[in-house]
Amino acid sequence: MKLLTTVLAAAVVTTAFAAPAFAANPDVYVVNFRNAQDNNSARLDGQLAAALSMSGVNAEEVVIDTSNAAKWEKGAHDAFDRDIVPVFNQWVGLPGFAAVVDAESKRVIGCVNSTFSANEMAEKIRQMAATSTGSAYMSRASISTKTTQCPAPHNVDPFGK
């Protein structure tokens, strides 16, 4: 019995430490560009977690935080690990929104920001994820002026390369 308990405990510890730091095979990445000094980032953070849980989407949040050098570097590594460095490069340093990226093609589908409520974000993320997976989704007519269009690129190569 003692041997069985030891073997099971070793298996549990090995499994816990061998688990990847990010979700396996998400349909979309929700790349949260943030900075602690930005008011829009604070509002977005409060709504995005709730929106992701409400959306029911197989999504992984990737945080690109430029609050300090260590967080900036972690965000760069997270982008590299998920092969979304071009998305990182395009908007790093521009906080207050989240880009929804197709996890397979690495194409940016759209963006949400702090003007959306958690419910609105969940709906938009669900629609964008459906686009990513090729699934149908029910769209509700709306007269909202809010857009899922992403901001203009923040970092542009001045030489056009």
Helices and strands as residue ranges (DSSP letters): H 2-18, E 28-34, H 39-55, E 59-65, H 69-81, H 85-91, E 97-102, E 108-113, H 118-133
